[in-house]
Amino acid sequence: MLSDLAFPHWLTHPAFLVFGLISAAVLLEYNVTWRKAVHPIALLNLLNHRLGMLIIAQPSRSNSVLALGSALLLFVPLMAILWFIIQIAEFQNILIGVLLWVSIGQWQLRNAAKRIYHYIAQDKKQLARDTLNGFVLRDTAQLSPLGIAKATTEMLILRHVYQQIVVIFWFAFTNIWVALSYRLLYELAASWNPKYGQWRGIGQLTNTLIRLLQWPAVVLYSVMIIVFNPNQTMLQQLITSKNMTPATWLLTIYGWIIDAQLSGAYNYAGQRIRKPKLGSFNTLKLDHIKRVLYLQPIWLCAYILLCSLIAWLLSEIHL
């Protein structure tokens, strides 16, 4: 996994490498954030969108299998170049850490959520909508202040897990290439979101694949949270609910932890989509944004320690 990298012998233990590299990447992400306009993965999204438009312009090729295959033809050469650079580098760990930092990038998402909170508190609804619109796929033009707060809270929950927790999981238990591949596929799935009619024909397979890759990390993260925040009603809702996805699973857990009702009706591309309400029965308030912003770094630290511990146990078993 990571044991062959160029560090002194005592530093090459998998658990230490996992903990050290993930911690360094997270600290960089929280303190040296990139604007979306210059982030490497965000720049690739422009190619994803352009490729998607070229595919749907040719009805004979407009299916999800060919679309995913076409995208992989772009990703594989990129991964091969990065792999070659790391193989010939003297300090491989540094480059792997940089790739991990890129892979967990959120483009100032937390700062945007804080700005939205202050805009709503100051009754600057349009500024709040405009800020939110750059981070979510749903329509924001008609959202009320509480609707903006709810969308912001859900954005924080889902993006944090999809863009960081899942990436960390695959890095800890496989390697940087699987983690980076997941993130690239995640961005591809977001670009070809089947909720939008034009992408439905080519985005379904990628969306399904991403959900499969998300489930192991979501389950581990959820179990960790549930152990420290036991709630019988929450567990019953998780067990009895049908057609659970990573998103509904996470919103259910967070809803009970922060004591707020999440999910419900959304507007996507002018269409009204209704989903079951999740979490507790209390109306979400503006301060729930701050609650999520406070909890996530704490749980992230615990999750990094948990992944490092599991990596250590797995390495001992292999030895």
SULGI-V708270 format. One record per pair of residues at least 6 apart in sequence whose C-alpha atoms are under 7 Angstrom apart, sorted by the first residue. I is the first residue (numbers start at 1). J is the second residue. Records with the same first field share a line. If there is no record, write none. Layout:
I=J, J
This chain:
1=174, 175
2=14
3=12, 13, 14
5=92, 93
6=91, 92, 93
11=17
14=311, 312, 315
15=308, 309, 311, 312
18=172, 308
19=304, 305, 308
21=97
25=97, 100, 101
26=101
28=101
29=101, 105
33=107, 108
34=107, 108
35=107, 108
36=42, 107
45=187, 188, 191
48=188, 191
49=191
55=61, 62, 67
56=62
62=201, 202
63=201, 202
64=201, 202, 203, 204, 205
65=205
67=202
68=206
86=92, 95
96=176
100=176
103=167, 180, 183
104=163, 164, 167
112=131
113=152
116=128, 131
117=286
119=125, 127, 128
120=128, 145
125=145
129=140, 141, 148
132=152
133=140
136=155
137=268
138=266, 267, 268
139=267, 268, 269
146=285, 286
149=286, 289
150=284
153=289
158=247
163=183
165=217
166=214, 217
167=179, 182, 183
169=217
170=178, 179
171=178, 179
172=307, 311
173=311
185=210
186=210
189=203, 206, 207
192=199, 203
193=199, 203
194=200, 203, 204
196=269
211=246
214=246
215=246
218=246
221=303
234=253, 256
238=249
251=262, 278, 279
252=278, 279
253=279
254=279
255=261, 262, 278, 279, 280
256=279, 280
258=288, 291
259=280, 282
260=279, 280, 281, 282, 283, 284
261=277, 278, 279, 280, 281, 282, 283, 284
262=277, 278, 279
263=275, 276, 277, 278
264=274, 275, 276, 277
265=272, 273, 274, 275
266=272, 273, 274
267=273
